[in-house]
Amino acid sequence: MFFKVLGWVGNIILSIGVIPQVVKTWRTHDVSSFSWSFLLMWAFGVLFTFIYIAHGDITTRRYQWPLWLNYLVNILATFYLVYAKFVFGVGV
């Protein structure tokens, strides 16, 4: 039970951790500090890792919900940051 709680708490922290950056980017439209290489590697890294976890969980029918929460939130947030860099980063 301890490790299950530890997993949930850790993944909730990781999920929440990206929210301040998304909110700041949403409000300011400042994307000048984001490098394309970082954003694209992070976006595809979380996407591919989520696919790997989902495939394994579906195959074994043993679902790791904390990981699903973390990766789904990070996929949405990271792809928003990629979108923002594309839209607001014109000329930067």
ROKE-473623 format. One record per atom (N, C-alpha, C): atom name; y, z, x; residue in three letters. Coordinates in steps of 0.2 Angstrom, whole numbers, plus 5000, padded with zeros to 4 digits. Example, Ala and Ser with C-alpha at 12.3 -4.5 7.8 and 13.67 -1.06 7.14 Angstrom:
! residues 2
N, 4972, 5039, 5066, Ala
CA, 4978, 5039, 5062, Ala
C, 4984, 5039, 5066, Ala
N, 4989, 5035, 5064, Ser
CA, 4995, 5036, 5068, Ser
C, 5000, 5039, 5064, Ser
***
This chain:
! residues 92
N, 4994, 5000, 5004, Met
CA, 5000, 5000, 5000, Met
C, 5006, 5000, 5004, Met
N, 5006, 5004, 5010, Phe
CA, 5012, 5004, 5014, Phe
C, 5014, 4997, 5017, Phe
N, 5009, 4993, 5019, Phe
CA, 5010, 4986, 5022, Phe
C, 5013, 4982, 5016, Phe
N, 5010, 4983, 5010, Lys
CA, 5013, 4978, 5005, Lys
C, 5020, 4980, 5003, Lys
N, 5022, 4986, 5003, Val
CA, 5029, 4988, 5002, Val
C, 5033, 4986, 5008, Val
N, 5031, 4986, 5014, Leu
CA, 5034, 4984, 5020, Leu
C, 5035, 4976, 5020, Leu
N, 5030, 4973, 5018, Gly
CA, 5031, 4965, 5017, Gly
C, 5036, 4964, 5012, Gly
N, 5036, 4967, 5006, Trp
CA, 5041, 4966, 5001, Trp
C, 5048, 4967, 5003, Trp
N, 5049, 4973, 5006, Val
CA, 5056, 4975, 5009, Val
C, 5058, 4970, 5014, Val
N, 5054, 4969, 5019, Gly
CA, 5056, 4964, 5024, Gly
C, 5058, 4957, 5021, Gly
N, 5054, 4955, 5017, Asn
CA, 5056, 4948, 5014, Asn
C, 5062, 4948, 5009, Asn
N, 5063, 4954, 5006, Ile
CA, 5069, 4954, 5002, Ile
C, 5075, 4954, 5006, Ile
N, 5075, 4958, 5012, Ile
CA, 5080, 4958, 5017, Ile
C, 5082, 4951, 5019, Ile
N, 5076, 4948, 5021, Leu
CA, 5077, 4941, 5024, Leu
C, 5080, 4936, 5019, Leu
N, 5078, 4937, 5012, Ser
CA, 5081, 4933, 5007, Ser
C, 5088, 4934, 5006, Ser
N, 5090, 4941, 5006, Ile
CA, 5097, 4943, 5004, Ile
C, 5101, 4941, 5010, Ile
N, 5099, 4941, 5016, Gly
CA, 5103, 4940, 5022, Gly
C, 5106, 4933, 5022, Gly
N, 5104, 4928, 5019, Val
CA, 5107, 4922, 5019, Val
C, 5113, 4921, 5014, Val
N, 5113, 4925, 5009, Ile
CA, 5117, 4925, 5004, Ile
C, 5125, 4926, 5006, Ile
N, 5127, 4930, 5010, Pro
CA, 5134, 4931, 5012, Pro
C, 5136, 4924, 5015, Pro
N, 5132, 4921, 5019, Gln
CA, 5134, 4915, 5022, Gln
C, 5135, 4909, 5017, Gln
N, 5131, 4909, 5012, Val
CA, 5132, 4904, 5007, Val
C, 5138, 4906, 5003, Val
N, 5139, 4912, 5001, Val
CA, 5145, 4914, 4997, Val
C, 5151, 4912, 5001, Val
N, 5151, 4914, 5008, Lys
CA, 5157, 4912, 5012, Lys
C, 5158, 4905, 5012, Lys
N, 5153, 4901, 5013, Thr
CA, 5154, 4893, 5013, Thr
C, 5156, 4891, 5007, Thr
N, 5154, 4893, 5001, Trp
CA, 5156, 4891, 4994, Trp
C, 5163, 4892, 4993, Trp
N, 5165, 4898, 4996, Arg
CA, 5173, 4900, 4994, Arg
C, 5177, 4896, 4999, Arg
N, 5176, 4896, 5005, Thr
CA, 5180, 4893, 5010, Thr
C, 5179, 4886, 5012, Thr
N, 5173, 4883, 5011, His
CA, 5171, 4876, 5012, His
C, 5172, 4875, 5020, His
N, 5172, 4880, 5024, Asp
CA, 5172, 4880, 5031, Asp
C, 5165, 4879, 5034, Asp
N, 5163, 4874, 5036, Val
CA, 5157, 4872, 5039, Val
C, 5157, 4870, 5046, Val
N, 5163, 4871, 5049, Ser
CA, 5164, 4869, 5056, Ser
C, 5160, 4872, 5061, Ser
N, 5157, 4878, 5060, Ser
CA, 5153, 4882, 5065, Ser
C, 5146, 4880, 5064, Ser
N, 5144, 4877, 5059, Phe
CA, 5137, 4875, 5058, Phe
C, 5135, 4868, 5062, Phe
N, 5130, 4869, 5066, Ser
CA, 5128, 4862, 5070, Ser
C, 5123, 4859, 5066, Ser
N, 5123, 4852, 5066, Trp
CA, 5118, 4849, 5062, Trp
C, 5111, 4850, 5064, Trp
N, 5110, 4851, 5071, Ser
CA, 5104, 4852, 5073, Ser
C, 5101, 4859, 5071, Ser
N, 5105, 4864, 5071, Phe
CA, 5103, 4870, 5068, Phe
C, 5101, 4870, 5061, Phe
N, 5106, 4867, 5057, Leu
CA, 5104, 4867, 5050, Leu
C, 5098, 4863, 5048, Leu
N, 5097, 4857, 5051, Leu
CA, 5092, 4853, 5049, Leu
C, 5085, 4856, 5052, Leu
N, 5085, 4859, 5058, Met
CA, 5079, 4862, 5060, Met
C, 5077, 4868, 5056, Met
N, 5082, 4872, 5054, Trp
CA, 5081, 4878, 5049, Trp
C, 5078, 4875, 5043, Trp
N, 5082, 4870, 5040, Ala
CA, 5080, 4868, 5033, Ala
C, 5073, 4865, 5033, Ala
N, 5071, 4861, 5037, Phe
CA, 5064, 4858, 5037, Phe
C, 5059, 4863, 5040, Phe
N, 5061, 4868, 5044, Gly
CA, 5057, 4873, 5046, Gly
C, 5055, 4878, 5040, Gly
N, 5059, 4880, 5036, Val
CA, 5058, 4884, 5031, Val
C, 5054, 4880, 5025, Val
N, 5056, 4874, 5024, Leu
CA, 5052, 4870, 5019, Leu
C, 5045, 4869, 5021, Leu
N, 5044, 4867, 5028, Phe
CA, 5037, 4865, 5030, Phe
C, 5033, 4872, 5030, Phe
N, 5036, 4878, 5032, Thr
CA, 5032, 4884, 5032, Thr
C, 5030, 4886, 5025, Thr
N, 5035, 4885, 5020, Phe
CA, 5033, 4887, 5013, Phe
C, 5027, 4882, 5011, Phe
N, 5028, 4876, 5012, Ile
CA, 5022, 4872, 5010, Ile
C, 5015, 4874, 5013, Ile
N, 5016, 4876, 5020, Tyr
CA, 5010, 4879, 5023, Tyr
C, 5007, 4885, 5019, Tyr
N, 5012, 4890, 5018, Ile
CA, 5010, 4896, 5015, Ile
C, 5007, 4895, 5008, Ile
N, 5011, 4890, 5004, Ala
CA, 5009, 4889, 4997, Ala
C, 5002, 4885, 4997, Ala
N, 5001, 4881, 5001, His
CA, 4994, 4878, 5002, His
C, 4988, 4883, 5003, His
N, 4990, 4887, 5008, Gly
CA, 4985, 4892, 5010, Gly
C, 4984, 4897, 5004, Gly
N, 4989, 4899, 5001, Asp
CA, 4988, 4904, 4995, Asp
C, 4985, 4900, 4989, Asp
N, 4986, 4894, 4988, Ile
CA, 4983, 4891, 4982, Ile
C, 4976, 4890, 4984, Ile
N, 4974, 4888, 4990, Thr
CA, 4967, 4887, 4992, Thr
C, 4963, 4893, 4991, Thr
N, 4966, 4899, 4994, Thr
CA, 4962, 4905, 4994, Thr
C, 4963, 4909, 4987, Thr
N, 4967, 4907, 4983, Arg
CA, 4969, 4910, 4977, Arg
C, 4971, 4918, 4979, Arg
N, 4974, 4918, 4984, Arg
CA, 4977, 4925, 4986, Arg
C, 4985, 4924, 4988, Arg
N, 4989, 4926, 4983, Tyr
CA, 4996, 4924, 4984, Tyr
C, 5000, 4930, 4987, Tyr
N, 5004, 4927, 4992, Gln
CA, 5008, 4932, 4996, Gln
C, 5015, 4931, 4993, Gln
N, 5017, 4934, 4987, Trp
CA, 5023, 4934, 4983, Trp
C, 5029, 4935, 4987, Trp
N, 5029, 4940, 4992, Pro
CA, 5035, 4942, 4996, Pro
C, 5037, 4936, 5000, Pro
N, 5032, 4932, 5003, Leu
CA, 5034, 4926, 5007, Leu
C, 5036, 4921, 5002, Leu
N, 5034, 4920, 4996, Trp
CA, 5036, 4915, 4992, Trp
C, 5043, 4916, 4990, Trp
N, 5045, 4922, 4989, Leu
CA, 5052, 4924, 4987, Leu
C, 5057, 4922, 4993, Leu
N, 5055, 4925, 4999, Asn
CA, 5059, 4923, 5005, Asn
C, 5060, 4916, 5006, Asn
N, 5054, 4912, 5006, Tyr
CA, 5055, 4905, 5008, Tyr
C, 5059, 4901, 5002, Tyr
N, 5057, 4903, 4996, Leu
CA, 5061, 4899, 4991, Leu
C, 5068, 4900, 4991, Leu
N, 5070, 4906, 4992, Val
CA, 5078, 4908, 4992, Val
C, 5081, 4905, 4999, Val
N, 5077, 4905, 5004, Asn
CA, 5080, 4902, 5010, Asn
C, 5080, 4894, 5010, Asn
N, 5075, 4891, 5006, Ile
CA, 5075, 4884, 5005, Ile
C, 5081, 4882, 5001, Ile
N, 5083, 4885, 4996, Leu
CA, 5088, 4884, 4992, Leu
C, 5095, 4885, 4996, Leu
N, 5095, 4891, 4999, Ala
CA, 5102, 4892, 5003, Ala
C, 5103, 4887, 5008, Ala
N, 5098, 4886, 5012, Thr
CA, 5098, 4882, 5018, Thr
C, 5100, 4875, 5016, Thr
N, 5097, 4872, 5011, Phe
CA, 5098, 4865, 5009, Phe
C, 5105, 4865, 5006, Phe
N, 5108, 4871, 5003, Tyr
CA, 5115, 4871, 5000, Tyr
C, 5119, 4870, 5007, Tyr
N, 5118, 4874, 5012, Leu
CA, 5122, 4874, 5018, Leu
C, 5122, 4867, 5021, Leu
N, 5116, 4863, 5021, Val
CA, 5116, 4856, 5023, Val
C, 5120, 4852, 5019, Val
N, 5120, 4853, 5012, Tyr
CA, 5124, 4849, 5008, Tyr
C, 5131, 4850, 5009, Tyr
N, 5133, 4857, 5010, Ala
CA, 5140, 4858, 5011, Ala
C, 5143, 4855, 5018, Ala
N, 5138, 4855, 5023, Lys
CA, 5140, 4852, 5029, Lys
C, 5142, 4845, 5028, Lys
N, 5138, 4842, 5024, Phe
CA, 5138, 4835, 5023, Phe
C, 5145, 4833, 5019, Phe
N, 5146, 4837, 5014, Val
CA, 5152, 4836, 5010, Val
C, 5158, 4838, 5013, Val
N, 5158, 4844, 5015, Phe
CA, 5165, 4847, 5018, Phe
C, 5166, 4846, 5025, Phe
N, 5161, 4844, 5029, Gly
CA, 5162, 4843, 5036, Gly
C, 5164, 4836, 5038, Gly
N, 5166, 4832, 5033, Val
CA, 5169, 4825, 5034, Val
C, 5175, 4826, 5039, Val
N, 5174, 4822, 5045, Gly
CA, 5179, 4822, 5050, Gly
C, 5179, 4828, 5055, Gly
N, 5174, 4832, 5054, Val
CA, 5173, 4838, 5058, Val
C, 5168, 4837, 5064, Val
***
